[in-house]
Amino acid sequence: MADLFSKFDGLIAQREGLLATGVTDPFSLVMERVLSPTVAVCNGHETILLGTYNYMGMTFDPDVIEAGKQALEDFGSGTTGSRVLNGTYAGHRAVETALKDFYAMDHAMVFSTGYQANLGIISTVAGKGDYIVLDIDSHASIWDGCKLGDAEVVPFKHNDISAMDKRLGRIPEGAGKLVILEGVYSMLGDIAPLKEMVAVAKGHGAMVLVDEAHSMGFIGPNGRGVAEEQGVLDQVDFVIGTFSKSVGTVGGFCVSNHPKFEILRLVCRPYVFTASLPPSVVATAATSIRKLMDGNNKRAHLWENSRTLHGALKGLGFQLGTDHPQSAIISVIMPDLERGAAMWEALLHEGLYVNLARPPATPAGMTLLRCSLCAEHTAEQVQTIIGMFDRAGRAIGII
Ligand SMILES: Cc1ncc(COP(=O)(O)O)c(C=O)c1O
């Protein structure tokens, strides 16, 4: 009998090799208690969190918590059903209304995760005979949505406008075309030139989907994302987002002005054939989204944090994923997995949690220490973080 697990042997050996060096497993950290959006207890020690996607720090907002508690009391712990049958409660409609108000769009559809939102929308709107043109660095959920839908998939080099243009130009006349882009690319923290890319896509008669998972709440005058910041939101056909980052809970969504959008509720399998989000979750999401509409001060403070940390890490001699800060993600490029894991552990001992990221999640085989800032990080915490990087970087020999 062929062992179906033999395909994982390479990865198992690499993992065992790494752990044999005595390093703490970077992929199994337990947060024993979470004290605030920026501090948790890990291995018995208070640790500053710089590796969550809690960009706007909404997880401990008192109004958000209260809304969740109330919904738990009023509607129970779960829906036990699909949105199409017994799984649409008042709270699901309320969070969709909050999303329509937040984006000033006609339609909003909520999924159980952002992963499922990409899976569902992409596979349902682009099927056999259609073409999907997408950035090669797209998130796994985008690739999986392409696979599920059976369209022809044409990738282009990351953020390369002319490569995208050429790919679109080769698609047969009359075929359905969907261009998929992200606002912020989460590994390096860089943004897409959406203004130019959306213009090129529209010039070829393509529909455009933008995943704004890492920009919602933070980027753009109203926190609607990079498409808003670059003035092209009205030309984007579908915006995909998640509740698991700036919104501070779990869930995914798509907003759109397409006049036929509502039919998707009957034909989108990752929406129809799964249970809906619990009432407490949609209540926390709706409250958080409405508060994010008024998030100018938080947005300004988060930009300040991003500029300070980026400038300081660059000044210390670390190699970063972007020349200047483009988002709340600052990626520090490590020379290899071994030194990346050692640096990750040294930072943890300092009392700082960041993300160690490695292929296949990262582009070009890179090992990264990804730092995600939060609007609730104080200026003092950012200075403390800089000191921790300085000491750990010198101890491991990276700077
Ligand atoms: C760009 C992008 N899209 C979608 C998702 C999926 O979001 P969720 O965590 O809600 O499944 C992520 C999650 O990291 C992401 O980075």
The ligand as an SDF file (V2000), in Angstrom:
LIG
                    3D

 16 16  0  0  0  0  0  0  0  0999 V2000
   -5.5220   38.4870    1.3520 C   0  0  0  0  0  0  0  0  0  0  0  0
   -6.3400   37.5630    2.2060 C   0  0  0  0  0  0  0  0  0  0  0  0
   -7.5520   37.1780    1.7870 N   0  0  0  0  0  0  0  0  0  0  0  0
   -8.3250   36.3560    2.5250 C   0  0  0  0  0  0  0  0  0  0  0  0
   -7.9060   35.8830    3.7440 C   0  0  0  0  0  0  0  0  0  0  0  0
   -8.7810   34.9270    4.5210 C   0  0  0  0  0  0  0  0  0  0  0  0
   -9.3730   35.5490    5.5940 O   0  0  0  0  0  0  0  0  0  0  0  0
  -10.0290   34.7210    6.7970 P   0  0  0  0  0  0  0  0  0  0  0  0
   -9.0170   34.6730    7.8860 O   0  0  0  0  0  0  0  0  0  0  0  0
  -11.2360   35.5050    7.1580 O   0  0  0  0  0  0  0  0  0  0  0  0
  -10.3750   33.3650    6.2710 O   0  0  0  0  0  0  0  0  0  0  0  0
   -6.6600   36.2610    4.2320 C   0  0  0  0  0  0  0  0  0  0  0  0
   -6.2060   35.7590    5.5520 C   0  0  0  0  0  0  0  0  0  0  0  0
   -5.1220   35.8550    5.9770 O   0  0  0  0  0  0  0  0  0  0  0  0
   -5.8460   37.1150    3.4390 C   0  0  0  0  0  0  0  0  0  0  0  0
   -4.6380   37.4730    3.8570 O   0  0  0  0  0  0  0  0  0  0  0  0
  1  2  1  0
  2  3  1  0
  2 15  2  0
  3  4  2  0
  4  5  1  0
  5  6  1  0
  5 12  2  0
  6  7  1  0
  7  8  1  0
  8  9  2  0
  8 10  1  0
  8 11  1  0
 12 13  1  0
 12 15  1  0
 13 14  2  0
 15 16  1  0
M  END
$$$$
